[in-house]
Every structure is written in structure tokens, then in C-alpha cells.
Amino acid sequence: MNTKELIDITLQALDDVKAIDVVVFEVSKLTSISDYMIIASGKSKRQVAALADKVIEAAKQHGIKPLGIEGKTEGEWVLVDLGDIIVHIMYPETREYYQLEKLWSSADDRKAAQAES
């Protein structure tokens, strides 16, 4: 299975459980830990856990075993490591506090600015 297919499977799983504010970042040029990061939110801690369960289940149905799962018990921020893709599922207040989108978009903006000069 290629990375694009895994992204599509992950996005469908998130959509099935009504994730909100889903974004996908290509980070392969910025870090060696993964090629893509997907960030999504759930409206409650219970939904955050349900979203993580759905992503894990969908990956396993397609022969992908997550390399790691962190934070599922707490339900504020669950990280699912699918190798080429890291999925962050966050409670909205936690997402606002950590602002991962800002972190990664800032890195993209800095890289683009350096390329232009």
C-alpha cells in the first residue's frame, strides 16, 4: 500500500466518526520521522478516543499495524504512528494550546522564504 492510499484510508476513518478541522501536512522535507502528519479534532474526549480507535481499526483492516499509540487513555491528545503518517487527534482546547498547525506552517513558511532568497 502506498502512502497516498493510507492517507485516504485515514481520512475516511476520521470522516466516518465526524472528525472536525482535519488538516494534512507533508513534512518529509522537514523531518525524518514521517512523511505526513494529519491533525484532527473531536468534540469530546470520548470522540477523540473513538476517532483513534477508528483510525487504528481501518489501518489494521488494510494490513497496517500502528507502530505506536500514545494518549488514548486520557483522550485529550491521541497520537497514532502509522509509519509514513503520524495522526494527531486532539481535544479542541489541547489543539489550541499546542498549535501544531502553526508550528508546521511556520516551518513551511521559513523554508519557502529561504528558497526565494
Steps between C-alpha positions, in 0.01 A plus 500: 500500500636840413490807723225672301271201549575496873420872522167439324416211735589712803298797379200277432526349850510849651203608291301190603514612864446869412842645573518877477768733363703229326825615342779313322859623496778360285802508729744274315735789421486631857549187710613142467239362741215493249389610155159635601320621808125502529344711772133470592273587791210339677228688688551302820764280659279201424488596131879548494540142624238373253680675212828337601332159524352543151837601349672203668226260386506629141879470482492145633228402251743600226794312647666797670588453865554830684859542619379681809194642670530763773245683715192292430413459867498874571305593185637852466767423241542164334795436272480208258829423325435328167860529383481731200210681666464627854143575602433749779143495630440774752239649726445859372645675807810281488538566129470874557761490775764308303426656158669231294369654178680823582819310577498312170371788287769725650761246397351489149494880481864529616610238250312677216652836599851350497440347157384833358808694616 
